[in-house]
Amino acid sequence: MTLQEVIRKYHDVSPFAIIKADVTRRSLSYTEKALRAVDPRIHQYEQRVLIGSNGDDQAAVPVALTLRDGSSIIAMPSRTATNPYVVDEIDGRLWLTDKGEAVEEVEYWYKPAYYDQFTSAGTPMWQVASARPQRIDIDPNSHCEFWNKGGGCKFCNINANSAKSHKERNIAKRLSPRDVYETVREALKEPGAFTNLKMSSGSILSGEQLLDDEVDMYIEMLQAAGENFKTKKFPSTIVASAFSEKQLARLYENTGLLTYTSDIEIPNEALFAWICKGKHEKVGYQEWKRRIIAAVDIFGPGNVSTGIVGGCETAQPHGFQNESEALKAVLEEAEDFASRGVSVVHTVWVPMHGSAFHKQKTPSLEYYAQLAKGLHNLRRKYKLNIDMDNYRKCGNHPDTDLDRVI
């Protein structure tokens, strides 16, 4: 089905969410006119990227696009894309185009003032914290130790990305607490710009107990950021490994952290074992899931979420062959999470360069419309909010874009 056919069929799903899903799954490119419209003085064109890329070697490529409804498309050009959308400048305005036809008007993300500043150690602040529309994003560690012995998730390119782009651009794989403190301090000087802070990182397996050192890192970094707030708790979330109850309690009690996300990635035990080999061997699907659900007792219902790489359950040769069967299985598992107080959100699976799945094919656009609608309806059914991951704070999830209409 074409984009317009899917929009007409799923009239109860925002057309902007459907466009977001299609652009993300197909990728995009820029005409020379569109790239000339990037103004480095005001637009975001560089950032610390944990997963994905910053444009496959293109200079001054926009970090993201804003749609007319205020939602975002966080997609980068990909060398593996075979049928990308094209961003073009037409009569002085920027448009998403498909085969030469204008689809939707867009704008480039604007950059905050702190991007042009440096920490006392000389680190450019844009390398410390990226800016979403209303959220400060800090990725303290861009190396995942599940990759060390061939256990990296097959959809992910974190280590390949950091090894290449961080080296080329002299970006540190590990941030310092002082740089985090100083960057957050400057970011907060922009009144009304930010309402939340998020941290995410590659997994760290070491410590007395598995993942103890990752917990210690988050405590150190959250405490550094927290020095900028007058209250002990501040609007914040982490996207991290699945920690034990003891580890979660340490995080909650010793930092300003209010919400917690740990991604189950693939909501199917057999496929999890194949796609997320390291997580399967070290923790296992059922234990990873149990830990996420146990976090609700610490953070409270609606303050815990898990993410899935939507569509990756159809990866071959072991994934679902039939999209209807895949969707049914995903939503059944998502409902089990939701019934226990955990919201499930999805990103659109992108077969990224540097990942084991870079030659795979994503499911249809109709599949993503159904998935977004299904996850949104589960949040409504179980009265779960997703404020920590909505279209203003994150912008990466078509399903959470739908929550704004409730």
Secondary structure, 3 states (H helix, E strand, C coil): CCHHHHHHHCCCCCHHHHHHHHHHHHCEEECHHHHHCCCCCCECCCCCCCCCCCCCCCCCCCCCEECCCCCEECCCCCCCCCCCEEEEEECCEEEEEECCEEEEEEEECECCHHHHCECCCCCEHHHCEEEECCEEEEEEECCCHHHHHCCCCCCCCHHHHHHHHHHHCCCCCECCHHHHHHHHHHHCCCCCCCCEEEEEECCCCCCCCCCHHHHHHHHHHHHHHHCCCCCCCCCEEEECCCCCHHHHHHHHHHCCCCEEECCCECCCHHHHHHHCHHHHHHCCHHHHHHHHHHCHHHHCCCCEEEEEEECHHHCCCCCCCCHHHHHHHHHHHHHHHHCCCEEEEEEECCCCCCCCCCCCCCCCHHHHHHHHHHHHHHHHHCCCCCHHHCCCCCCCCHHHHHHHHC
